[in-house]
Amino acid sequence: MIRNRTSSRPFTALGVAAVLGLGLSACAAEAPAASETQPSTEAATSASASPSSSASASAAAPAGASGTAKDLTAPGTKLGLGEKAVTHTNTGKDPADAKYTVATYTTSVTKITAGAEADLAALKDAAKFAGQTPYYVFTEHTLDSLSKPSAGISEPRLNAQLKDGTDAQKLIIIGSLDQCPTKRFETTGSSDNLSYKVGSTMTSCQVFLAPAGDEIVSADYADSGFSYASSSDNPYRKNPIVWSK
């Protein structure tokens, strides 16, 4: 089966803003751009219950100065909820840059749950999302390695898909909804030596919107949090790792 992908990555926010009713946080709806349609073949790699049974990606993660880096899970791997993959992110594109940092993670999508339209009532512009059902995609990332101490590197980015395989609209939250808590990595050190603690786990929740009659059925990792010299170097762009319900 061919899954039509209707967005290029990373996504670009379209400027639809909303503010939580208490006035403390803001969020923006982020819709897929229509500039690219890239098919993804589900048969690329069979499902794997753990990173150790997956083939490594074309470019294995470099060994980290802190923790032990693992081979990345292969592009196209299909997983069930709760199953784990090895992912990575970086800062910058040039490994020779003193600030360049690479992190590897053990990542899983733990659950995808449907909310209710009423969950969005706390948004001052909730009317913009009338008829949309929020879905909460929960993930866990365990920090396996850091090439150098850092507390400024982002966790892997995931997106979610509707029943037809197209990417769902993402709701970017500054702060959080009560139904969608997030817990950051532990830190160690202080000041210029502050760093995320290798071995600690981040639990994350992202909100996606499904039109009436549709639903969120999967989430994927297309490696949009890793900066390649060229987007064509990203082997996950056309063949992401997918977690399905």
C-alpha positions, 0 to 999 in steps of 0.5 A, a space after each residue: 500500500 502506498 501512503 501519500 504524504 502531502 507535506 514537506 518537512 520541517 512544517 511551516 506554521 501558517 500563522 493561525 494563532 490561539 490563546 488559552 483562556 487564562 491568557 498565559 499560553 498561546 498555540 498555533 495551528 500548523 497545517 501541512 504545506 502542499 508544495 510536495 507529494 512524496 509517496 512512502 512505501 510501507 513495504 520498505 522494512 518489516 515491523 520490528 519489536 525493538 531497535 536491536 532487530 532493525 537494520 541500521 540506517 545508512 548513516 549510523 549515529 556517531 559515538 557520543 562523549 556521554 552515554 552509548 550511541 546505538 545504530 539508528 532504526 532503519 527508514 521505513 520500519 513499521 511499529 506498534 504503539 509502545 515499540 521502540 526505535 532509535 532516533 537522533 537529533 543535532 544542532 547545526 550542520 557542520 560537525 567541525 563547528 565547536 557547537 555541533 552536537 548530536 544526541 541519540 534516543 530510544 523513542 516510542 509512541 506510547 498511545 494515541 487518544 481521542 479528546 473532545 471538541 470541548 477540550 479546546 474551549 480554553 482557547 480564546 479563538 476556539 471557534 476556529 477549530 469548530 468541528 475538529 477533534 483533538 487527538 493526543 499523541 504521547 511519546 517517550 524519548 530516553 536520551 541514550 547519548 550526547 556528543 557533548 554536554 548540552 541542554 539546548 538540543 531538541 527531542 525528535 519531532 513526530 507527526 501524526 496521520 489521518 485514516 487516508 495516510 495524510 498528515 494531520 493538522 498540528 496544534 502548537 501549544 506554548 504551555 500545555 493543555 491539561 489533557 496533554 502534559 509533558 515532562 522534560 529530561 533531567 538536567 545535570 551541572 549548572 550555568 555553562 555546564 548545564 546539560 540534559 542527563 544521559 539516561 533520563 526520559 522525556 514524556 511528551 504529548 502533542 495535539 493533532 486535529 482530525 476533521 469530523 468523521 476522521 481520526 488519527 491512526 498513526 504517528 511517524 518520525 521523518 527525521 526533521 529534527 536532524 539537520 542534513 547538508 542537503 534534504 536529499 541526504 535524509 533517508 527517512 524523508 520518504 520512508 519514515 518510521 511509523 507507529 500505528 494503532 
